[in-house]
Amino acid sequence: TKYWLSLLKDTNYIEERAFQSINDDAEEIGKMLWAILKTCQENTKNQKLITDNQ
């Protein structure tokens, strides 16, 4: 997504202001998805530890 946004900006398809707004949103979504992934991985590891210890 960030690649395509950069391409749109570099080809003057979207203005810098629109690019910044959308890019900031994409960055924030990326951070949220990364946090969800890390949480899921930790929960999976913890569940495996609990299961292995039973």
C-alpha positions in Angstrom: 0.0 0.0 0.0 2.8 2.4 0.9 4.5 1.7 -2.4 1.4 2.5 -4.4 0.8 5.6 -2.4 4.3 6.8 -3.1 3.9 6.0 -6.8 0.6 8.0 -6.9 2.4 11.0 -5.2 5.5 10.7 -7.4 3.4 10.7 -10.6 1.4 13.7 -9.3 -1.8 11.7 -9.3 -2.5 12.8 -5.7 -1.3 16.0 -4.0 1.3 16.0 -1.2 -1.4 16.9 1.4 -3.6 13.9 0.4 -0.5 11.7 0.3 0.5 12.7 3.8 -2.9 12.1 5.3 -3.4 8.7 3.7 0.2 7.6 4.3 -0.1 8.5 8.0 -3.3 6.4 8.2 -1.5 3.5 6.5 1.4 3.8 8.9 -1.0 3.7 11.9 -2.9 0.7 10.5 0.4 -1.1 10.0 1.4 -0.5 13.6 -2.0 -1.9 14.7 -1.7 -5.0 12.6 1.9 -5.6 13.9 0.7 -5.3 17.5 -2.2 -7.7 16.8 0.3 -10.2 15.2 2.7 -9.9 18.2 -0.1 -10.5 20.6 -1.4 -13.5 18.7 2.1 -15.0 18.6 2.6 -14.5 22.4 -0.8 -15.9 23.1 -0.1 -19.0 21.0 3.3 -19.5 22.8 1.6 -19.1 26.2 -1.1 -21.5 25.3 1.4 -24.1 24.1 3.4 -23.7 27.3 0.2 -24.3 29.3 -0.8 -27.3 27.2 2.7 -28.8 27.4 2.8 -28.5 31.2 -0.5 -30.3 31.7 
